[in-house]
Amino acid sequence: MKYTNLLPGQKTVVFGEVQDDEITRHTIVAVIVDEQTGKYLCQYWQEYSGLTCLLSGGVEGNENPDEALLREIREETGYDDFTVVGILGANIESHYVKADGTRFKKIITPYLATLHSQSGVDTSKEEDEKFDNLFMESSEIIDLMNKYEDITDSKLGDHKEILGRGIAYLKSLSPL
């Protein structure tokens, strides 16, 4: 399935500095808004001392980003009552170095989806142990992201950029 670019004409945004010998990873990040509450889905990662960010995941095997998005939403949340609204502009490129010294270049396709209900299936024990799915106001998510100053900008700057795009797009749909 090919989703519409909701913010055409945008240029690629780059976070971090290009490093030698980077491993390129194609990923997705999704702004998912609960249409009943207007709150945004975020993930509270227990492994990273409560790092809070948007739903994200890697494109695997022969998947395209659209297929990865659908799989990641179902795999990480169990939700199946949602609609993908579209792509939030140009891809984002994020360069970073993990604690073990591995250098990465993420090419992120940003999406917007609406959640109609929190119905679905149970997630795996592995997914449950990684993080909790929470619904929060956008300002709460940004405040939590800002608390992690020890994490490089490239780690959360991309998520802040994508959340900002989602909020701006949704505001453009509402009359003032």
C-alpha positions in Angstrom: 0.0 0.0 0.0 1.3 3.4 -0.9 0.3 6.2 1.5 0.0 9.9 0.6 2.6 12.4 1.6 0.7 14.8 3.8 3.5 17.4 3.7 4.9 17.5 0.2 7.8 19.8 -0.7 9.7 19.2 2.5 13.4 18.6 2.4 15.2 15.8 4.3 16.2 16.8 7.8 19.5 15.5 9.1 20.4 14.9 12.8 23.9 14.1 14.0 27.1 14.0 12.1 28.0 11.5 9.3 30.5 8.9 10.6 32.8 6.6 8.8 31.6 2.9 8.6 28.0 3.6 9.5 25.5 0.8 9.4 22.4 2.0 7.5 19.1 1.0 8.9 15.7 1.9 7.4 13.1 2.6 10.1 9.7 4.0 10.7 8.4 6.4 13.4 4.7 7.0 13.9 2.7 9.8 15.4 -0.4 7.9 16.6 -3.2 9.9 18.0 -6.2 8.4 19.9 -9.2 10.0 18.1 -11.3 9.6 21.3 -8.9 11.5 23.7 -6.7 13.5 21.3 -3.7 12.1 23.2 -0.6 10.7 21.5 0.8 7.2 21.9 4.3 7.0 23.2 6.5 4.3 24.5 8.2 4.3 27.9 11.3 2.2 27.5 12.2 0.4 30.8 15.6 -0.7 29.4 16.7 3.0 28.9 15.7 4.4 32.3 12.3 5.6 31.2 13.2 7.1 27.8 9.9 8.1 26.3 9.5 8.4 22.5 7.2 7.7 19.6 6.5 4.2 18.3 9.3 3.2 16.1 10.8 0.1 14.5 13.0 -1.2 11.7 12.2 -2.2 8.2 12.9 -6.0 8.0 13.9 -8.2 5.1 11.9 -7.5 2.0 9.4 -5.1 3.7 8.8 -1.6 2.5 8.3 1.1 5.1 4.5 0.9 4.8 4.5 -2.8 5.6 6.9 -2.2 8.5 4.6 0.4 10.0 1.6 -1.9 10.0 3.6 -4.7 11.5 5.3 -2.5 14.2 1.9 -1.0 15.3 0.4 -4.5 15.7 3.6 -6.1 17.2 4.4 -3.4 19.7 0.9 -2.3 20.8 -1.5 -5.1 19.8 -3.8 -2.5 18.4 -5.6 -3.3 15.2 -8.3 -0.7 15.0 -6.3 2.2 13.4 -6.0 4.1 10.1 -2.8 5.2 8.6 -3.4 8.8 7.5 -0.2 9.2 5.6 3.5 10.1 5.5 4.6 13.2 7.4 6.9 14.8 4.8 10.4 13.9 3.7 12.4 11.1 5.3 14.7 12.0 8.2 18.3 11.0 8.4 19.7 10.4 11.9 23.4 9.6 12.5 24.5 8.4 15.9 27.0 6.2 17.8 25.7 3.6 20.3 27.4 3.1 23.6 29.3 0.1 22.2 30.8 2.3 19.5 28.7 1.0 16.6 27.9 3.8 14.2 24.4 4.0 12.7 22.6 6.0 10.0 18.9 5.7 10.3 16.7 6.6 7.4 13.3 7.3 8.9 10.0 7.4 7.2 7.6 9.4 9.4 3.9 8.5 9.6 0.7 9.8 11.1 -2.0 7.3 12.2 -5.3 7.6 14.1 -6.3 5.0 16.6 -10.1 4.4 16.7 -10.1 2.2 19.7 -7.7 0.4 22.0 -8.9 -3.0 20.9 -6.6 -5.6 19.6 -4.5 -8.6 20.6 -2.0 -9.3 23.3 1.6 -8.4 22.6 4.4 -10.9 23.2 6.1 -11.1 26.6 9.3 -9.8 25.0 7.5 -6.6 23.8 5.8 -6.2 27.2 9.2 -6.3 29.0 10.7 -3.7 26.7 8.3 -0.8 27.2 4.9 0.4 28.3 2.6 2.1 25.8 1.2 5.3 27.2 -1.1 8.0 25.9 0.0 11.6 26.7 -0.5 15.2 25.7 2.1 16.3 23.2 3.6 18.8 25.7 4.1 16.0 28.2 6.0 13.9 25.7 8.2 16.8 24.7 8.9 17.5 28.4 10.0 13.9 28.9 12.1 13.9 25.8 13.9 17.1 27.0 14.8 15.4 30.4 17.2 13.1 28.7 20.1 15.5 28.0 22.6 12.7 28.3 21.2 11.2 25.1 22.5 12.9 22.0 20.1 15.2 20.0 20.2 12.7 17.1 18.5 10.1 19.4 15.4 12.2 20.2 15.7 15.2 17.9 14.3 13.0 15.1 11.3 12.1 17.3 10.7 15.7 18.3 10.8 16.7 14.6 8.2 14.0 13.6 5.9 14.8 16.6 6.1 18.5 15.5 5.1 17.6 12.0 2.2 15.5 13.2 0.9 18.3 15.5 1.3 20.9 12.8 -0.6 18.8 10.2 -3.4 18.0 12.7 -3.7 21.7 13.6 -4.0 22.6 9.9 -7.1 20.5 9.7 -8.9 22.3 12.5 -10.5 25.7 11.9 -9.2 28.4 14.2 
